[in-house]
Amino acid sequence: MTVYDAVEIDRLQGGSAELTQYLGQAVLIVNVASKCGLTPQYAGLERLHEQYAGRGFTVLGVPCNQFMGQEPGSADEIAEFCSATYGVTFPMTEKVDVNGADRHPLYAKLAEVADGEGYTGDIRWNFEKVLIDASGNAVARFSPQTEPDAAEVVAAVEKHLPR
């Protein structure tokens, strides 16, 4: 069983996306927000995506407005901000809840993943990152403050590239 099993999520600008489409790729899933102090991480996420996309890797941005209302925009506003401000080309999903009673099923699974310090449970803040291997298994979790180009993130991505 993978983290993608029986999980659907809508694309940011409409249409459903079966997450099983990412089987065979390494994917860094990141809950994102446009009005957060960590928002500049979009630039590092885009660089990581560009660097490894040709080797079977993608970043998947998942907007969330649960942390102090820091992702208040509509889908079109989020897409425009990400494209115009950070040149984001990686896929983005609809805005979802990552914690609480309305937590998206994907995040119900991702919350079970331990980070390097053994933390499991609720997503702590915007830009928490979970790496999924090509078989659909969650293999690493990184705190919101860990930059996308941090040595531990890059090493984990390289270790789990399918090609």
C-alpha positions in Angstrom: 0.0 0.0 0.0 1.3 3.4 -1.0 0.6 6.9 0.3 -1.3 7.4 -3.0 -3.7 4.5 -2.7 -7.3 5.6 -3.1 -6.3 9.3 -2.8 -7.5 11.9 -5.3 -6.8 15.6 -5.1 -7.9 18.3 -7.4 -5.4 20.4 -9.4 -5.0 24.0 -8.4 -6.8 25.3 -11.5 -9.4 22.5 -11.8 -9.8 18.9 -12.7 -9.1 15.9 -10.6 -5.6 14.3 -10.4 -5.1 10.7 -9.3 -2.0 10.7 -7.2 -1.0 7.3 -8.5 0.2 9.2 -11.6 3.3 9.9 -9.6 4.2 6.2 -9.1 7.6 5.7 -10.7 8.8 9.2 -9.6 10.3 10.6 -6.5 8.0 13.4 -5.2 8.6 16.0 -2.6 5.1 17.0 -1.3 5.1 20.4 0.4 2.3 22.3 2.0 2.7 25.8 0.8 1.5 29.4 1.5 1.9 32.7 -0.3 2.0 35.0 2.7 4.4 33.2 5.1 7.9 34.1 6.2 9.0 30.8 4.6 7.4 31.7 1.2 10.8 32.4 -0.4 11.3 28.6 -0.2 9.3 28.5 -3.4 12.5 29.6 -5.2 14.5 26.7 -3.8 11.7 24.2 -4.5 11.6 25.3 -8.1 15.4 25.0 -8.4 15.2 21.5 -6.9 12.3 20.6 -9.3 14.2 21.9 -12.3 17.5 20.2 -11.3 16.0 16.7 -11.0 12.8 16.7 -13.2 14.7 14.9 -16.0 15.6 12.1 -13.6 12.1 11.2 -12.5 11.5 13.8 -9.7 8.9 16.5 -9.1 7.8 18.8 -6.3 4.1 18.8 -5.6 2.9 22.0 -3.9 -0.2 21.7 -1.7 -1.6 25.1 -0.7 -3.0 25.3 2.8 -4.6 28.2 4.7 -4.6 26.6 8.2 -1.6 28.5 9.6 -2.6 32.0 10.5 -4.5 32.4 7.2 -1.3 32.7 5.2 -2.8 31.2 2.0 -6.0 33.3 1.6 -6.1 33.5 -2.2 -8.3 31.8 -4.8 -6.8 29.1 -7.0 -6.2 31.7 -9.7 -4.5 34.1 -7.3 -2.3 31.4 -5.9 -1.3 30.3 -9.4 -0.6 33.8 -10.6 1.5 34.6 -7.4 3.6 31.4 -7.7 4.2 31.9 -11.4 4.9 35.6 -11.4 6.9 35.8 -8.2 8.8 32.6 -8.2 8.5 31.2 -11.7 6.9 28.0 -10.3 6.5 25.3 -12.9 6.0 22.3 -10.6 2.4 21.0 -10.1 0.1 22.4 -7.5 -3.0 21.0 -6.0 -6.2 22.6 -4.7 -6.0 24.3 -1.3 -6.6 21.6 1.4 -6.6 21.2 5.2 -3.5 19.3 6.4 -4.6 19.0 10.0 -7.8 18.6 11.9 -11.2 17.0 11.3 -11.2 18.0 7.6 -7.6 16.9 7.0 -7.2 15.7 3.4 -6.7 11.9 3.2 -3.2 12.4 1.7 -2.1 14.3 4.8 -3.7 11.7 7.1 -1.1 9.3 5.7 1.8 11.9 5.6 1.2 12.8 9.2 2.3 9.3 10.2 5.8 9.8 8.7 8.6 10.5 11.2 11.1 13.3 10.5 14.8 13.0 11.3 14.1 13.7 15.0 11.3 11.1 15.3 8.4 13.6 15.2 5.2 12.2 13.8 1.7 13.8 13.9 0.2 17.0 12.7 1.9 19.2 10.2 3.6 21.9 12.2 3.7 24.8 9.8 3.8 25.9 6.1 6.5 24.3 4.0 6.8 21.0 5.8 8.1 18.5 3.3 7.6 14.8 2.8 9.6 12.8 0.2 7.9 9.9 -1.5 9.9 7.3 -3.4 9.1 5.9 -6.8 7.1 3.1 -5.3 4.8 5.5 -3.4 6.4 5.1 0.0 7.0 8.0 2.3 10.7 7.9 3.0 11.6 11.2 4.7 10.0 14.2 6.4 11.6 17.6 6.8 10.7 20.5 9.1 9.3 23.7 7.7 12.5 25.5 8.4 14.6 23.0 6.4 15.5 24.7 3.1 14.8 22.8 -0.1 18.5 22.9 -1.0 19.6 21.7 2.4 22.2 18.9 2.2 19.8 16.4 3.8 17.0 17.1 1.4 19.2 16.9 -1.7 20.8 13.7 -0.4 17.4 12.1 0.2 16.1 13.2 -3.2 19.2 11.8 -5.0 19.0 8.5 -3.0 15.4 8.0 -4.1 15.6 9.1 -7.8 14.2 6.3 -10.0 16.7 6.8 -12.8 
